[in-house]
Amino acid sequence: MTEIEFRIFDTVDLRVGEDEDGTFEGVACQYGKKDSYGTTFHPGAFRRGIDKGSYAYLWMHSPFTPIGTFRADEQPTLLHIGGRYDDTTDGRDKRAMARSGSARELSVGFVRTDLPEWKKLAEMNDEDRADVLENIRSARLIEVSQITARMAAVPGAKLKTVRSALGALYTETGEPSLAERLAEYDREHRRDTALLHEREQARRRALARLRLVGSTVL
C-alpha cells in the first residue's frame, strides 16, 4: 500500500512568465511551517526523494489532466519548482487561470519515507507518536498540481493508491490507511486518542471534497 498525501501552504507563490513561452515557477513546499493539516516539513525532507528528470504538472491532482512539466530543486527553506505549460487547450487554459488569480495555488503530492512500520508506530506513547506523525523529515515527490484558489479541503487528503509509473492512473485499494490502522489498534487496546480521531475525520472530509472536485474535471 502506498499513501499519496497532498499539502498546500498559506503563501501563494506561483509566478507565470509574461512571455508566451509558457514558463512558470513557484514554491511547492515550505519548510518549518505548520500546514493546515498540522504537519511540518523539515529542511532536507526531499533530499533523497527528488528525481533529476521532469515531473508531471497536474490539474487538481488528476492524472487525466496533465497541464505541463516541471523540475524540482530543494533549497534550504523550501522546495522550488520551475517548468513549462503544455501547448494544449488544458495547458493554455490553466496558464490563463494562474495569471488571473482564479487558480494560482500549488499542492504537492508526496509519499512519506520516514515512517516506521505501523505496528511499531502503534506501540509508541502519544507524545512520541504525535512527533513522528506531525513532523515530515523524509518524503518522495510524486507530483505538483495547480489548484483553484482557497481549496482548503485538499491539505491532508490521502488517496490509497497503486502506481505503475509517474502519471499512471490512481486506483484506490481496499487497504486501510495508516490512520485507520492506528485507530483500530487503539480501540483494541482501549486507548483513547482524540488526535488520531480528529485526523481521520479531517482526512475523510478532505477526501470527499477531493472526489467531488475530481468528478468535475475527469
JOFENQUI-V443389 format. One line per field, one symbol per residue. ss: DSSP state (h for helix, s for strand, l for the rest). phi: phi as a letter, one per 40 degrees, with the letter a starting at -180 (. if undefined). burial: I if it has 24 or more other C-alpha atoms within 12 Angstrom, else O. A space follows every 50 residues. Layout:
# JOFENQUI-V443389
ss = ???
phi = ???
burial = ???
This chain:
# JOFENQUI-V443389
ss = lssssssllllllsssllllllsssssssssllslllllsslllllllll llllsssssllssssssssssssslllsssssssslllhhhhhhhhhhhh llllsssssssslllllhhhhhlllhhhhhhhhhssllssssssssslll lllllllssssllllllllllllllllhhhhhhhhhhhlllllhhhhhhh hhhhhhhhhhhhhhhhhl
phi = .bbcbbabbcccabbbdccccgcaaabcabcgbcccbgbbcbdgdbdbbb ccccbccbbfgcccbcbibabbbcbdbabcbaaacccbdccccccccccc hcabbbbcbabcbbccddcccccccdccccccccbcbaabcbabbcbccg ccccdgcbbcbbbcadgcccbcbccccdccccccccccbfbcbccccccc ccccccccccccccccbc
burial = OIIIIIIIIIOIIIIIOOOOOIIIIIIIIIIOIOIIIIIIIIIIIIIOII OOOOIIIIIIIIIOIIIIIIIIIIOOOIIIIIIIIIOOOOIOIIIIIIIO OOIIIIIIIIIIIIIOOIOOIIOOOOOOIIOIIIIIIIIIIIIIIIIIIO IIIIIIIIIIIOOOOIIOOIOOOOOOIIIIOIIOOIOOOOOOIOIIOOII OIIIOIIOOIOOOOOOOO
